[in-house]
């Protein structure tokens, strides 16, 4: 029992250098990032940052003892001086960590004011200290356990095979690192992925309260549909049962309206991707989608979710003379698909657009509908994956609206990196906005008054959206958007810190859609302004836009909660 207690104590014992590094990284983690963080998110990031800082502190101290200290005439100090230094540094670390709560809460209150969320209290936020300490100590204990295992392997190599000590230590570290990686990547990641896929497949069989099988022939899942109601999945059933009919559209817009078409195929609508695409195309033919004025392909996010506000926007602007088509490609929600299976999104987007475009291209050019692409979040990655280049987009569709694109999107990154000189990364201008434009908000859509050729391509991206700005590059490289003067809803005190900023923005991902409209990954009715800009309907006025905006607010919740 005592031996076990001693072992635990040795694992949790923190050297002064490690404590100083941990405190520095913890204090940096308390600075503001893109979105407000509650004490739990801050505790998580504070703990991870402190553990990393502990490691940095230990390594720096070891390097100083080996290469710097021998050259200093006053080193080493006496035992009394050494004890006072260690005690003073430890007291300083504790006091600094506690005092850091004061500016941290002030920063979070400022962010809460900017975004209209509930501000934290100093007493409530103080819980982050304890949580950060527990997480940091846990990570440190695991790291030390792995270190001890590598030393055990090294000792085995030295005793049994007479391997030289330095080589044995390196070999031990490599063996433990490889075994740990294989375990995490094999058992942990693959096993976790399989478990999550199974768990979310169970949810896929459920139906949201209020979602009922449509009776209109214009909807997939209806009695006349080739895609059965049961096969559409949770999000597919939400999609086809949502929206409003022709009579309600006419009331909201003040104009005659048609019954909107919504076509969807779930994972269980057919056995493989090619078969599901045949179902989609057959549904488009059955519903008369190719006779409508507007046909919109919507590559989905993860589970097949389609933003209900976006779907309603398209139908309201077109007066129901539209067909929306989407398909499910995964059981996993967007954020898990983004982490675990991003290539699947691109492949699904290409399969969907290719199938629809191939049939669309067979129709007479003067009678077929305008073909558009809409995508949001991971759906933009699926949408981009359908094309080989910007020229390919322009030759294939009549317009594109992409909202909240992930930083890893190849086309988005290419256009952003090749932006016009002097324009900011946060809201770039590409080729004078002649074809592609970027906007942070409604006003930004119209900031470029030059010619905008058709087909128009528009990215809408908030300055505070972590989905847009999260990248592993944040670990060791300051991005241009953080070197630029703060604007919009970005906190003026946000700074880039190596390693720490990466974890801050990673935490922001967890709350990306948990902030009010117009901030983070919540774009609200800005989709309307973007859609009007991309499609530029004939005779459309600002009064029409505001009428539709009011209708969207009235309809909020009609299609159920967003992802």
Residue pairs with C-beta under 8 A, 6 or more apart in sequence:
8 141
10 144
11 140
11 141
11 144
11 145
12 137
12 140
12 141
14 22
14 54
14 137
14 140
15 57
15 58
15 61
16 85
16 86
16 89
16 90
17 57
17 58
17 60
17 61
18 54
18 55
18 57
18 58
18 61
18 140
19 54
19 57
19 89
19 90
19 93
20 57
20 89
20 93
21 53
21 54
21 55
21 56
21 57
21 58
21 60
22 50
22 51
22 53
22 54
22 57
22 93
22 136
23 50
23 53
23 93
23 96
23 97
24 53
24 57
25 49
25 50
25 52
25 53
25 54
25 56
25 499
25 500
26 46
26 49
26 50
26 53
26 97
26 100
26 132
26 136
27 96
27 97
27 100
28 49
28 497
28 500
29 42
29 45
29 46
29 48
29 49
29 50
29 500
29 503
29 504
30 42
30 46
30 100
30 101
30 103
30 104
30 107
31 104
31 107
31 493
31 494
31 495
31 497
31 504
32 107
32 108
32 110
32 111
32 491
32 493
32 494
33 466
33 491
33 494
33 501
33 504
33 505
33 507
33 508
34 463
34 464
34 465
34 466
34 469
34 490
34 491
34 494
34 504
34 505
34 508
34 520
35 111
35 115
35 464
35 466
35 508
35 511
35 512
35 514
35 515
35 519
35 520
36 108
36 111
36 112
36 115
36 117
36 120
36 511
36 515
37 45
37 108
37 504
37 507
37 508
37 511
38 120
39 120
39 124
39 125
39 126
39 127
39 128
39 131
40 128
40 131
41 507
41 510
41 511
42 104
42 125
42 128
42 132
42 507
43 127
43 128
43 129
43 130
43 131
43 132
43 135
44 131
44 135
44 507
45 503
45 504
45 506
45 507
46 128
46 129
46 131
46 132
46 135
46 136
47 131
47 132
47 133
47 134
47 135
47 136
47 138
47 139
48 135
48 136
48 139
48 503
49 499
49 500
49 503
50 132
50 133
50 135
50 136
51 135
51 136
51 139
51 140
51 143
52 499
54 136
54 140
55 143
69 75
69 76
76 82
77 85
97 129
98 129
101 122
101 125
101 126
101 128
101 129
102 122
104 125
105 120
105 121
105 122
105 125
107 491
107 493
108 119
108 120
108 125
109 119
109 120
110 491
110 493
111 117
111 491
112 118
112 119
112 120
113 119
114 489
114 491
114 519
115 464
115 489
115 515
115 516
115 519
115 520
116 515
116 516
116 519
117 515
117 516
146 176
146 180
149 172
149 176
150 169
150 172
150 173
150 175
150 176
150 177
151 169
151 172
152 172
153 168
153 171
153 172
153 175
153 176
154 165
154 168
154 169
154 171
154 172
154 173
155 168
155 172
157 163
157 167
157 168
157 171
157 172
158 164
158 165
158 168
163 171
189 340
193 340
193 341
196 332
196 336
196 340
197 331
197 332
200 303
200 331
200 332
200 333
200 336
201 331
203 234
203 331
204 233
204 234
204 266
204 267
204 303
204 331
205 233
205 234
206 234
207 234
207 237
208 234
208 237
208 238
208 560
210 241
210 560
211 237
211 238
211 241
211 242
211 560
212 241
213 221
213 222
213 223
213 229
213 237
213 241
214 221
214 222
214 240
214 241
215 222
215 223
216 222
216 245
216 259
217 224
217 225
217 286
217 287
218 259
218 260
218 261
218 262
218 287
218 288
219 225
219 240
219 241
219 261
219 262
219 287
220 226
220 227
220 232
220 236
220 240
220 262
220 263
220 264
220 265
220 283
220 287
221 227
221 228
221 229
221 232
221 236
221 237
221 240
221 241
221 264
222 229
222 240
224 286
225 283
225 286
226 279
226 282
226 283
226 286
227 264
227 265
227 266
227 269
227 279
227 283
228 269
229 237
230 268
231 265
231 266
231 268
231 269
232 239
232 240
232 264
232 265
232 266
232 268
232 269
232 328
233 266
233 267
233 268
233 303
233 304
233 328
234 303
234 304
235 300
235 303
235 304
235 305
235 306
235 328
236 264
236 265
236 266
236 304
236 326
236 328
238 305
238 308
238 559
238 560
239 262
239 264
239 304
239 306
239 308
239 311
239 326
239 559
240 262
240 264
242 262
242 308
242 311
242 312
242 558
242 559
242 560
243 260
243 262
243 308
243 311
243 312
243 315
243 558
243 559
244 252
244 312
244 315
244 555
244 558
245 259
245 260
246 257
246 258
246 259
246 260
246 320
247 257
249 257
249 258
249 260
249 315
249 316
249 319
249 320
250 256
250 257
250 319
252 316
252 547
252 548
252 551
252 554
252 555
253 316
253 319
253 547
253 548
253 551
254 547
255 319
256 319
257 319
257 320
257 321
258 292
258 319
258 320
258 321
259 320
260 315
260 318
260 320
260 322
260 323
260 324
261 287
261 288
261 289
261 292
261 322
261 323
261 324
262 311
262 323
262 324
263 280
263 283
263 284
263 287
263 289
263 323
263 324
263 325
263 326
264 280
264 283
264 304
264 325
264 326
264 327
264 328
265 276
265 277
265 279
265 280
265 283
265 327
265 328
266 304
266 327
266 328
267 276
267 304
267 328
267 329
267 330
267 331
269 276
269 279
270 276
270 278
270 279
273 329
273 347
273 348
273 351
274 351
276 327
277 327
277 351
277 352
277 354
277 355
278 355
280 325
280 327
280 352
280 355
280 356
281 355
281 356
281 358
281 359
283 289
283 325
284 290
284 295
284 323
284 325
284 356
284 359
285 359
287 323
289 295
289 323
289 325
289 369
290 323
290 359
290 360
290 363
290 368
290 369
291 367
291 369
292 321
292 322
292 323
292 369
293 318
293 321
293 322
293 369
293 370
294 314
294 318
294 321
294 322
294 323
294 369
294 370
294 372
294 535
295 322
295 323
295 325
295 356
295 360
295 368
295 369
295 370
295 371
295 372
296 314
296 322
296 323
296 324
296 325
296 372
296 373
296 374
297 325
297 326
297 352
297 353
297 356
297 371
297 372
297 373
297 374
297 383
297 397
298 306
298 310
298 311
298 324
298 325
298 326
298 373
298 374
298 375
298 379
299 326
299 345
299 348
299 349
299 352
299 353
299 373
299 375
299 379
299 380
299 382
299 383
299 385
299 386
300 306
300 326
300 327
300 328
300 329
300 348
300 379
300 382
301 333
301 334
301 337
301 345
301 376
301 377
301 378
301 379
301 382
301 563
302 330
302 332
302 333
302 334
302 335
302 336
302 337
302 338
302 378
302 563
303 328
303 330
303 331
303 332
303 333
303 334
303 563
304 326
304 327
304 328
304 329
304 330
305 333
305 334
305 562
305 563
306 324
306 326
307 376
307 403
307 527
307 562
307 563
308 558
308 559
308 560
308 562
309 524
309 525
309 527
309 552
309 556
309 562
310 374
310 376
310 403
310 527
310 531
311 324
311 559
312 551
312 552
312 555
312 558
312 559
313 525
313 527
313 528
313 531
313 548
313 552
314 322
314 324
314 374
314 531
315 322
315 324
316 548
316 551
316 552
317 528
317 531
317 532
317 535
317 537
317 548
318 537
323 369
325 352
325 356
326 352
327 348
327 352
329 344
329 345
329 347
329 348
329 382
330 337
330 341
330 344
330 348
332 340
332 341
333 563
334 377
334 378
334 563
335 509
337 344
337 345
337 378
338 345
338 378
338 381
338 406
342 378
342 381
342 408
345 378
345 379
345 381
345 382
345 385
346 381
346 382
346 384
346 385
346 386
347 385
348 382
348 385
349 375
349 379
349 381
349 382
349 383
349 384
349 385
349 386
350 385
350 386
352 382
352 386
353 373
353 383
353 386
353 387
353 396
354 386
356 371
357 371
357 396
357 397
360 368
360 369
360 371
370 398
370 399
370 535
371 396
371 397
371 398
372 397
372 398
372 399
372 400
372 401
372 534
372 535
373 383
373 386
373 393
373 397
373 399
373 400
373 401
373 402
374 383
374 400
374 401
374 402
374 403
374 531
375 381
375 382
375 383
375 384
375 400
375 401
375 402
375 403
376 402
376 403
376 404
376 523
376 527
377 403
377 404
377 405
377 406
377 467
377 521
378 406
380 402
380 403
380 404
380 405
380 406
380 409
380 412
380 459
381 405
381 406
381 408
381 409
383 400
383 402
384 402
384 405
384 409
384 410
384 411
384 412
387 393
387 396
387 411
389 411
390 411
390 415
390 435
390 436
390 457
393 400
393 455
393 457
394 435
394 455
394 457
397 455
398 454
398 455
399 454
399 455
399 456
399 457
399 534
399 535
400 455
400 456
400 457
400 458
400 534
401 458
401 460
401 527
401 530
401 531
401 534
402 412
402 457
402 458
402 459
402 460
403 459
403 460
403 461
403 523
403 526
403 527
403 530
404 460
404 461
404 462
404 465
404 467
404 468
404 521
404 523
405 412
405 459
405 461
405 467
405 468
406 412
406 467
406 468
406 470
407 413
407 467
407 468
407 469
407 470
407 471
408 471
412 459
415 428
415 430
415 436
416 425
416 428
416 430
416 438
418 430
419 425
419 428
419 429
419 430
420 428
420 429
420 430
420 431
420 432
423 429
424 480
424 481
424 484
425 479
425 480
425 481
425 484
426 440
426 463
426 481
426 484
426 487
426 488
426 490
427 438
427 439
427 440
427 444
427 447
427 461
427 463
428 438
429 437
429 438
429 448
430 436
430 437
430 438
432 448
432 450
433 448
433 450
433 452
434 450
434 451
434 452
434 453
435 452
435 453
435 455
435 456
435 457
436 457
436 458
436 459
437 445
437 448
437 452
437 456
437 457
437 458
437 459
438 444
438 458
438 459
438 460
438 461
439 445
439 447
439 458
439 459
439 460
439 461
439 530
440 460
440 461
440 462
440 463
440 488
441 462
441 488
441 518
441 526
442 526
442 529
445 458
445 460
445 529
445 530
445 533
446 533
456 533
456 534
456 536
457 534
458 530
458 533
458 534
460 523
460 526
460 527
460 530
461 468
462 468
462 488
462 489
462 518
462 519
462 520
462 521
462 523
463 481
463 487
463 488
463 489
463 490
464 488
464 489
464 490
464 515
464 519
464 520
465 512
465 520
465 521
466 505
466 506
466 508
466 509
466 512
466 520
466 521
467 509
467 512
467 521
469 479
469 481
469 505
470 505
470 506
470 508
470 509
471 479
472 502
473 479
474 496
474 501
474 502
474 505
475 498
475 499
475 502
476 498
476 499
478 496
479 496
482 494
482 495
482 496
482 501
483 496
486 492
486 494
489 518
489 519
495 501
508 520
511 520
512 520
512 521
512 522
513 520
513 521
513 522
513 562
513 563
514 520
514 522
515 522
516 522
517 523
517 524
517 525
517 526
518 524
518 526
525 549
525 552
525 553
528 545
528 548
528 549
528 552
529 545
532 540
532 545
